[in-house]
């Protein structure tokens, strides 16, 4: 009787999970400072892992990625520091300079929690210098086939340096992006993360992004429009430079510029089906202290005992890059899918969802044989691993698992997490 009551309670809880709830998704953009070729600071990977483990983004947008080796390194770091469900978009070398330079040393890329998002489309928008990389991602919701929630994520790196000529090149790059955005429905959800290298909001490239006559008009969620360069009134949104010491790679000179941004389409501030969480925009590692102006981010000028970001975090940021990451949160009234509706046409099928001592798993695709399988509890903690063999039927021993809800998947594949309940 006790077991039947527990089973009834757990199954009832599973039904409750299908009720829509407000889900929050964390976004981070980060200039990786010529990773992995910049090696003046040893073991930079440890610093990146420390930062990602602390913030735990669901979407991780990056620029200044040098090569596929670095891309795979970062993927492994996200899987270890954040969640084993992380995947990356297709790594593509820069196409924009193929006809005159073809250096291809500064790439953009998207990493994402595949239990929450999937990539529907990948688009390259070339310019005269560097590509805009655009990723159409979809929330993995229980009704995504009939009511999809999509976001176009743009990752970019505009022309660096001050001066009229460089500002004009930034403007021309944004015009190329506008030409692409005109092909999208005007109510599209669009998020742009990038190192814009813009010194003031009056610059033509930034004004073009905010142009209300465009079908897709961007907004600054931080609502900190102004002349940022060397202006301590904007220290709370400064992102560069984290360093005053030479010889570490990148720029020195201390904290004095707002180069890194996450912008959203205006509809995402309130009317869209996925929206910006008010007040969530932050420069990660920036405590907003006026004393931090022109200082190194790991100095005592940039933090105190009451500060949000500790010395340990700021020191890791200082060591890894001359930029700080930018973060914000999005929210949507949805129920995320856990792939509970199984049928024999799927590559991986669970024999049942309520189990006692064992769970049979049927694998209908050879690519999932002889692979590592991972089991997480409902808190996202890894509790068990299982090595599959060459047989179609696999049996997972669940004797050692406590009563509760668990999720199972193969990493490095497109399969979503499968859910089962243990009731002894």
C-alpha positions as MATLAB code, in Angstrom:
seq = 'XXXXXXXXXXXXXXXXXXXXXXXXXXXXXXXXXXXXXXXXXXXXXXXXXXXXXXXXXXXXXXXXXXXXXXXXXXXXXXXXXXXXXXXXXXXXXXXXXXXXXXXXXXXXXXXXXXXXXXXXXXXXXXXXXXXXXXXXXXXXXXXXXXXXXXXXXXXXXXXXXXXXXXXXXXXXXXXXXXXXXXXXXXXXXXXXXXXXXXXXXXXXXXXXXXXXXXXXXXXXXXXXXXXXXXXXXXXXXXXXXXXXXXXXXXXXXXXXXXXXXXXXXXXXXXXXXXXXXXXXXXXXXXXXXXXXXXXXXXXXXXXXXXXXXXXXXXXXXXXXXXXXXXXXXXXXXXXXXXXXXXXXXXXXXXXXXXXXXXXXXXXXXXXXXXXXXXXXXXXXXXXXXXXXXXXXXXXXXXXXXXXXXXXXXXXXXXXXXXXXXXXX';
ca = [
       0.000    0.000    0.000;
       2.836    2.384    0.894;
       4.431    1.845   -2.499;
       1.138    2.479   -4.311;
       0.619    5.718   -2.409;
       4.145    6.894   -3.239;
       3.670    6.011   -6.892;
       0.395    7.952   -6.949;
       2.055   11.001   -5.395;
       4.987   10.932   -7.822;
       2.770   10.463  -10.874;
       0.596   13.289   -9.655;
       3.673   15.461   -9.365;
       4.659   14.576  -12.923;
       1.279   15.780  -14.138;
       1.788   19.026  -12.290;
       5.036   19.468  -14.229;
       2.994   19.889  -17.406;
       1.421   23.083  -16.073;
       3.061   26.138  -17.626;
       5.511   27.920  -15.381;
       7.756   30.921  -15.655;
      11.122   29.607  -16.835;
      14.234   31.781  -16.670;
      17.197   31.501  -19.026;
      20.606   33.052  -18.335;
      22.670   34.557  -21.153;
      26.347   35.505  -21.191;
      28.469   37.148  -23.889;
      32.249   37.058  -23.481;
      35.240   38.185  -25.539;
      37.665   35.291  -25.011;
      40.812   37.292  -25.912;
      42.364   35.297  -28.744;
      41.652   31.906  -27.246;
      43.591   29.611  -27.313;
      46.536   31.261  -29.134;
      47.038   33.952  -26.468;
      49.080   32.090  -23.868;
      50.822   34.808  -21.848;
      48.735   33.786  -18.832;
      49.090   30.035  -18.131;
      46.126   27.758  -17.470;
      43.517   30.273  -18.598;
      41.034   27.423  -18.940;
      40.852   27.115  -15.151;
      39.833   30.767  -14.885;
      37.121   30.368  -17.524;
      35.790   27.258  -15.789;
      35.640   29.150  -12.474;
      33.641   31.982  -14.069;
      31.196   29.700  -15.879;
      30.663   27.513  -12.821;
      29.699   30.612  -10.857;
      27.299   32.208  -13.367;
      25.857   29.039  -14.987;
      24.599   30.467  -18.305;
      22.130   28.588  -20.504;
      23.339   30.453  -23.604;
      27.037   31.315  -23.882;
      27.980   33.641  -26.737;
      31.674   34.211  -27.500;
      33.994   36.080  -29.835;
      37.781   36.031  -30.388;
      37.841   32.270  -30.681;
      40.849   31.288  -32.798;
      40.299   27.747  -34.016;
      38.368   24.495  -33.725;
      40.712   23.249  -31.004;
      39.766   26.214  -28.857;
      36.097   25.730  -29.707;
      36.196   22.134  -28.500;
      38.143   23.105  -25.390;
      35.456   25.623  -24.447;
      32.750   23.037  -25.115;
      34.414   20.637  -22.696;
      34.700   23.410  -20.111;
      30.973   24.225  -20.404;
      30.087   20.570  -19.967;
      32.207   20.282  -16.856;
      31.561   23.668  -15.268;
      27.900   24.197  -16.201;
      26.036   21.151  -17.445;
      26.928   18.006  -19.431;
      24.008   18.853  -21.731;
      25.970   21.671  -23.355;
      26.515   21.625  -27.115;
      28.021   24.108  -29.529;
      26.891   25.422  -32.871;
      28.870   24.526  -35.981;
      32.335   26.044  -35.869;
      32.889   28.031  -39.061;
      35.974   30.092  -39.848;
      35.399   33.718  -40.776;
      34.303   34.082  -44.420;
      34.216   37.883  -44.717;
      37.897   38.459  -45.461;
      38.422   35.495  -47.781;
      39.094   37.666  -50.830;
      41.765   39.882  -49.303;
      43.120   38.545  -46.008;
      41.767   35.159  -45.000;
      43.391   35.336  -41.561;
      40.390   33.704  -39.887;
      41.742   34.108  -36.369;
      38.768   35.770  -34.657;
      35.595   33.676  -34.774;
      32.203   33.899  -33.075;
      30.324   30.918  -31.649;
      27.298   29.912  -29.595;
      27.265   27.310  -26.813;
      23.899   26.250  -25.418;
      22.172   23.982  -22.920;
      20.628   21.408  -25.247;
      18.097   20.314  -22.627;
      16.518   23.779  -22.960;
      17.360   24.889  -26.510;
      17.882   23.428  -29.951;
      19.359   25.071  -33.035;
      16.945   25.315  -35.954;
      19.137   27.264  -38.378;
      22.651   28.728  -38.654;
      23.241   31.781  -40.837;
      26.367   33.715  -41.792;
      26.029   37.410  -42.625;
      29.337   38.503  -44.213;
      30.747   42.034  -44.125;
      34.023   43.526  -45.360;
      35.839   42.345  -42.216;
      34.154   39.791  -39.933;
      31.020   37.682  -40.103;
      27.875   38.140  -38.094;
      26.993   34.624  -36.948;
      23.246   34.157  -36.538;
      21.637   31.196  -34.799;
      17.913   30.556  -34.789;
      17.299   28.664  -31.549;
      14.063   27.144  -30.278;
      12.965   26.486  -26.721;
      12.474   22.786  -26.033;
       8.886   23.054  -24.818;
       6.163   20.412  -24.668;
       4.197   22.269  -27.377;
       7.083   23.386  -29.578;
       5.539   21.753  -32.664;
       2.359   23.826  -32.439;
       3.549   26.881  -30.519;
       7.282   27.329  -31.127;
       9.258   29.996  -29.277;
      12.246   31.004  -31.376;
      15.029   33.499  -30.800;
      17.519   34.722  -33.377;
      20.864   35.031  -31.590;
      23.474   37.216  -33.283;
      27.116   37.058  -32.207;
      29.448   39.712  -33.562;
      32.714   41.590  -33.275;
      32.786   45.015  -34.936;
      35.865   46.853  -36.185;
      38.142   48.011  -33.373;
      39.860   51.339  -32.685;
      38.821   54.972  -32.589;
      38.732   57.454  -35.437;
      36.327   58.396  -38.220;
      37.424   55.671  -40.623;
      36.979   52.853  -38.081;
      33.599   54.232  -36.985;
      32.510   54.248  -40.642;
      33.543   50.617  -41.064;
      31.510   49.663  -37.988;
      28.521   51.446  -39.497;
      28.932   49.630  -42.807;
      29.084   46.295  -40.994;
      25.802   47.066  -39.202;
      24.204   47.998  -42.542;
      24.994   44.492  -43.800;
      23.288   43.068  -40.728;
      20.260   45.296  -41.331;
      19.899   43.894  -44.828;
      19.599   40.427  -43.342;
      17.245   41.508  -40.546;
      14.865   42.946  -43.138;
      14.214   39.361  -44.275;
      12.834   38.384  -40.847;
       9.259   38.885  -39.629;
       9.011   42.211  -37.810;
       7.871   40.499  -34.595;
      10.910   38.202  -34.418;
      12.712   37.787  -31.107;
      16.287   38.912  -31.729;
      19.188   39.048  -29.286;
      22.581   40.499  -30.229;
      25.719   39.873  -28.201;
      29.005   41.331  -29.265;
      32.130   43.364  -28.829;
      30.872   46.460  -30.639;
      33.996   48.584  -30.032;
      31.733   51.647  -29.877;
      32.855   54.668  -27.886;
      29.598   56.606  -27.713;
      25.912   56.022  -28.377;
      25.952   58.831  -30.945;
      28.164   56.740  -33.229;
      26.342   55.891  -36.456;
      26.648   52.115  -36.017;
      24.897   52.223  -32.645;
      22.258   54.661  -33.877;
      21.538   52.330  -36.764;
      20.954   49.425  -34.376;
      18.475   51.568  -32.410;
      16.776   53.048  -35.489;
      13.017   52.889  -34.867;
      12.282   52.914  -38.596;
      13.850   49.461  -38.995;
      11.644   46.367  -38.855;
      13.920   45.023  -36.104;
      14.796   47.780  -33.651;
      17.253   46.995  -30.885;
      17.105   48.308  -27.342;
      19.723   48.620  -24.630;
      18.266   46.624  -21.699;
      20.669   48.372  -19.327;
      19.150   51.703  -20.408;
      22.567   53.345  -20.142;
      22.773   55.369  -23.340;
      25.506   57.978  -23.448;
      29.129   58.765  -24.188;
      30.909   55.955  -22.405;
      34.576   56.321  -23.277;
      36.658   57.569  -20.344;
      33.488   58.732  -18.592;
      33.396   57.528  -14.964;
      29.634   58.228  -14.856;
      29.230   54.997  -16.833;
      31.604   52.847  -14.808;
      28.746   50.429  -13.985;
      28.577   49.327  -17.637;
      32.304   49.384  -18.420;
      33.670   46.112  -19.817;
      37.261   46.967  -20.802;
      40.068   46.940  -19.823;
      40.363   44.588  -16.893;
      44.136   45.155  -16.725;
      46.792   47.756  -16.052;
      49.713   45.324  -16.186;
      51.507   44.827  -19.498;
      52.644   41.486  -20.886;
      49.363   39.623  -20.353;
      48.008   40.060  -23.885;
      45.178   42.314  -24.944;
      44.653   45.916  -23.927;
      45.947   47.607  -20.781;
      45.098   50.954  -19.229;
      42.429   49.943  -16.751;
      38.664   50.163  -16.644;
      37.442   52.924  -18.978;
      35.274   51.639  -21.869;
      31.928   50.046  -22.636;
      32.653   47.857  -25.650;
      30.668   44.691  -24.899;
      26.886   44.532  -25.164;
      23.827   42.350  -25.183;
      20.994   44.092  -27.016;
      17.480   42.765  -27.525;
      14.808   43.563  -30.065;
      12.375   46.064  -28.549;
       9.549   43.521  -28.351;
      11.632   41.406  -25.959;
      11.365   44.173  -23.368;
       7.738   43.280  -22.792;
       5.427   42.110  -25.571;
       7.185   38.998  -26.919;
       6.654   35.358  -25.891;
      10.147   35.400  -24.376;
      11.203   38.607  -22.651;
      14.023   40.345  -20.845;
      13.896   40.091  -17.047;
      13.918   43.708  -15.803;
      17.039   44.610  -13.874;
      18.933   41.464  -14.889;
      21.452   43.154  -17.215;
      24.878   43.147  -15.577;
      28.515   43.384  -16.466;
      29.724   40.277  -14.690;
      32.569   41.161  -12.340;
      31.800   44.891  -12.338;
      30.786   46.083   -8.867;
      29.884   49.552  -10.151;
      32.380   51.398   -7.968;
      33.569   54.797   -9.166;
      36.959   53.996   -7.622;
      37.372   51.229  -10.226;
      37.801   53.790  -13.015;
      41.190   53.219  -14.727;
      41.991   50.394  -12.301;
      42.618   46.673  -12.755;
      39.444   44.698  -12.070;
      41.177   42.557   -9.417;
      42.408   45.577   -7.467;
      40.964   46.741   -4.150;
      39.523   49.773   -6.012;
      37.039   47.455   -7.750;
      35.599   45.587   -4.775;
      34.970   45.655   -1.063;
      33.399   43.417    1.581;
      29.881   44.423    0.468;
      30.488   43.882   -3.253;
      28.568   41.337   -5.296;
      31.641   40.063   -7.147;
      34.407   38.697   -4.944;
      38.143   39.098   -5.422;
      38.358   35.454   -6.541;
      35.873   36.048   -9.369;
      37.495   39.322  -10.390;
      40.950   37.760  -10.328;
      39.841   34.932  -12.618;
      38.306   37.475  -15.010;
      41.501   39.564  -14.912;
      43.600   36.522  -15.773;
      41.421   35.209  -18.575;
      40.605   38.266  -20.696;
      40.975   42.005  -21.047;
      37.159   42.186  -21.306;
      34.410   41.412  -18.801;
      31.401   39.286  -19.773;
      27.947   40.819  -20.127;
      24.923   38.930  -18.762;
      21.158   39.116  -18.657;
      18.173   36.822  -18.083;
      15.200   35.982  -20.278;
      11.900   34.494  -19.171;
       9.013   32.696  -20.827;
       5.752   31.198  -19.567;
       6.381   27.645  -20.799;
       6.783   24.030  -19.777;
      10.063   22.560  -20.912;
       9.948   19.173  -22.574;
      11.460   16.097  -20.990;
      10.572   13.807  -23.886;
       7.974   11.832  -21.938;
       5.931   10.770  -24.960;
       7.955    7.841  -26.267;
       7.165    5.563  -29.201;
       9.032    2.829  -31.070;
       9.935    5.151  -33.941;
      12.422    7.011  -31.735;
      16.081    6.076  -31.592;
      15.995    5.588  -27.827;
      12.970    4.285  -25.937;
      12.427    3.575  -22.253;
      10.402    0.452  -21.472;
       8.477    2.360  -18.800;
       8.678    5.570  -16.808;
       7.989    4.218  -13.308;
      10.638    1.729  -12.178;
      11.800   -0.103   -9.068;
      15.100   -1.968   -9.391;
      15.806   -1.857  -13.119;
      15.045    0.094  -16.264;
      15.148   -1.395  -19.757;
      16.354    0.916  -22.517;
      15.832    0.016  -26.185;
      18.288    1.551  -28.651;
      17.163    1.571  -32.287;
      20.144    3.408  -33.756;
      23.661    1.904  -33.796;
      25.253    5.311  -33.225;
      24.094    5.141  -29.583;
      25.615    1.722  -28.904;
      28.845    1.465  -26.890;
      28.319    4.983  -25.593;
      28.399    6.530  -22.132;
      24.985    7.257  -20.657;
      24.439    9.780  -17.845;
      21.727   10.010  -15.175;
      20.929   13.250  -13.346;
      18.500   13.947  -10.544;
      15.918   16.724  -10.753;
      18.469   19.186   -9.304;
      20.694   18.587  -12.325;
      23.306   16.660  -10.317;
      25.053   13.720  -12.001;
      24.234   10.637   -9.909;
      25.137    7.687  -12.130;
      26.898    6.748  -15.371;
      26.260    3.675  -17.483;
      28.252    2.235  -20.399;
      26.056    0.695  -23.089;
      27.157   -2.409  -24.959;
      26.406   -3.663  -28.486;
      22.920   -5.004  -27.677;
      19.688   -3.295  -28.646;
      18.266   -3.861  -25.164;
      20.180   -2.310  -22.272;
      19.303   -2.798  -18.598;
      20.082   -0.070  -16.081;
      20.205   -1.077  -12.414;
      18.292    1.494  -10.363;
      18.592   -0.222   -6.971;
      21.005    2.406   -5.658;
      18.886    5.394   -6.741;
      16.640    7.016   -4.161;
      12.933    7.497   -4.848;
      12.393   10.455   -7.140;
      12.579   11.833  -10.676;
      15.633   11.296  -12.899;
      16.771   12.299  -16.355;
      18.877   10.247  -18.734;
      20.699   11.053  -21.968;
      23.682   10.452  -24.224;
      25.936   13.509  -24.458;
      27.377   14.615  -27.741;
      24.131   13.647  -29.521;
      20.952   15.431  -30.482;
      18.835   13.398  -28.079;
      17.000   15.273  -25.378;
      16.859   14.136  -21.788;
      14.470   11.227  -21.095;
      12.617   11.196  -17.773;
      11.871    8.269  -15.453;
      10.702    7.914  -11.854;
      12.178    5.537   -9.256;
       9.765    4.186   -6.661;
      11.093    1.330   -4.501;
];
